[in-house]
Amino acid sequence: MSYQLYYWTGLQGRGEFVRLCLEDAGAAYTDVARIEGDDVMTPFLNGEQEGALPFAPPFLKSGRLVIAQVANILQYLGPRHNLVPESESKRIYAHQLELTITDFIVEVHDTHHPVAGGLYYEDQRDEAKRRSKDFRESRIPKYLGYFEKAIERGGGRFPLREHSYVDLSLFQVMAGLEYAFPKALAKQKVPLLRDLARRVAERPNIAAYLASERRVAFNTTGIFRHYPELDG
């Protein structure tokens, strides 16, 4: 099976959570827009292609299936590539954790675009400073503390007691925060999360991916953006 991943070019964004899953699994996939350009997604978004109608990228084409929303895509890929436990309860829990990560990513985005996504950062800088202060002082500790507890309850190494797609997403969260909010992240006491992120980065397929040109560098067009004035 070869998959087709559709996401905007030039940034990691939400598509990176799917890429990490595909890369870790060693799955064959094509990052379509990087080859054909962003306009290749327009027929899908306009409902001109068969299959489910995606609201926005990322979406994944698997045979005749069109699957959108990161957590939904990972819920589909996980069982196919041994990236989620077999039990129903753990699969539901994995999806719950991934949905919580999705909530956190929305809050990350809103640190630099607290007023409107259609405005430039420079048009909402003052509001972004206020939003980021609360994010650093309240939301980062709340979310990372929750995921730290999940790893602790999972035995200290993985939230689900074995490697899963949730680990890959938590790695991306930690990598993104290290880029966007290095000062704030340095203050967090989350040794289990840090250890998990390190071990994910050392997985052979992930290490190869991170060293390759396929891994787009963090930049100020993605979800995780580094503006020094927002890091306190």
N, C-alpha and C positions, 0 to 999 in steps of 0.2 A: 504494500500500500504506500503510495506517495501522496502527500498532502499538499495543498496550495494555501499558503498563508497570505492574507491581504491586510496590509497596514501601511500607514504613511511612511514615506522615505525620509531619511535624514535624522531620525530620532528613534530612541528606544520606545518610550511611551508604554502604553498598555500592551502593545504587541510583544514586548520583551518577555512578559510572563509566559506567553505561549511559546516563544522561541526557546526559552530555557528548558521547557518541558520536552520539546521536540529534540533539542540537542542532547539532553541528558539521556533520552531514550535511544539515541542513534537513529531516529526515524528519518526517512527520506522526505524532504519537503522543498518546495520552491517558495521563496519570498517574492511573490509575483510582482508587486509594484516596484521593487528594486530593479527588476528587469524591464518591465513594460511601462513604468511610470504610474503616478497616482491616478491618472484618468481611467486606468483599467478597472477601478472599483466603482465607477459611476453607474454602469448598468445594473450592478447588484443593488446599490443604494436607491436607485430609481425604480426597482422592482421589475426590471426588464430581463432578469435571468431567472431560470427555474430554481426552485428551492425556497427555503424560508427567507423572509425579507429582513436583512440586518438593518439596525438603526444607524450604526456607525462601525468603523473598523475598531478593533481587529475582528475579522471573521475568518473561519477556516472552511475550506472546501475539502470534503472527504468523499470521494465518489460522487454521488448525486446529492449528498447532504451539504447544506450550508449552515454553519453553526456560528452564532455570534455570542458576545459577552464572555469576558475572560474566564470567569468561574464556570460558566456553562461549557466552554471549550475544554477546560482542564478536567471537568467532571466526565467528559466524553473520552478524552485521551488517557486518563489515569488507568482505568481497567484494561485498556488495550495494550498498555506498555508497562504493566506491573509497577505503576507509580501510585498505587493506592491499595490498602489491604482489601481482602476479599469480603470481609464481613459487611453486612449492610449498615450496621451501626457505625462502623469506622468510616465508611464511604460518606455517610450523612455528616459525620463529624468533620471529615476533610472538607466537604463542601461548605459547611458552616464556617470553618476557619478561613477558607478562601474568600467567602463573602465578607468576612470581617476585614480581611486585607483589602478588599475592594473598597469598603467604607473608608479605610485609612488613606488609600490613594486619592480619594476624592478630597479629603482634608489636606493632603499634601498639595494638590493642585490649587486649592483655594487659598493657600498662603500667598501665592503670587498673583492670583486672579480672584480676589475676594468679592469684587463688584460684578464683573461680567467677563465671560470668556472672549467676547468679541472686542474688548478694549485692550490696548497695549498695557504692559506692566507699568510703564511710565505714567499712564493716565490714572493709576490707582495705587501709586506707591505708598501714600500715607495710610490708606486703608490696609495695604499689605503689611506694613510694619505693625499695625495694631493686631491684625489677625495672626501674624507670625509669632508675636510675643506670647499670645495665649497658646498657640500650637506648641511652642518650645516648652513652656512652663507646665502645661496641663495635658495636651493631647498626646505628645510623644511619650511621656511617662505612662499614661493610661494604656495606650495601645501596646507599647513594648513590654510593659509589666504584665499585661494579659498573655502575650505570646510567650514570655519567659515562664509564666506559670503553666502554660500548656505543655511546654517542653519538660518542665519539672514533673508534672503529673504523668507525662508519657515515659518517664524513666530516666530523664536527664539528657537524652541524646536527640530524640525526635518527638514531635508532638503526638505522632501516631504509633510510637514504639518501633517503627521501621521507616526506611526512607520513602518519601512520597513527594508528590508535586507541591505540597504545601511547603516543604523545606526549600524548594527552588524559589518559590515566591517570597519566602522570608529572607532568603539570601538577597534577592533583588531589592527588597525593602531596606535592608541594612546597607547595601551598596549605594542605593540612592540617597539615603540619609547621610551617609559619609561624604557624599559629594555636595549635597545641598545645605546640610546643617551640621558641619563637622564639629563645631563648638558645642552645640546642643547634644549631639550624640555622644561626645566624649564624657558628658556628665551622667550618662545613664548606666546604672548598675545592672547589666543584663549579661552576665558571663555565659549563660547557656545559649543565648541567641548569638553571641559573638562566636562561640565555639561552633555552633551549627553553621553559621555563614562561612567560617573558615573551612570546615569539612566539605561543604558543598562546592566551594571554589576549587578544592583539590580533587574532586571527582574527575576521572580522566577525560570524559567527554566535555564536561564543563570547562576544565582547565584549557583544553584545546580550543574551545569556542571563545573563551575570554581572550586568548592570545591571537585570535584570528581577526581578519578584516570584517568578518560578519558581525562582530560585536561593535556596534556604533558607540562612540564615546558619549558620556553624559554631556549635555549642552543646554543652553538657555532657550531651547524650543521644545523641550520635553516636559514631562510631569515634574521630575526632580530638577530644580533650577537653583544654581548657587548665586545668590545676590548677597554679598557680605552684610549689607545693612539689615537683612532679615534674620541673620544668624546671631544677632545680639552682640 
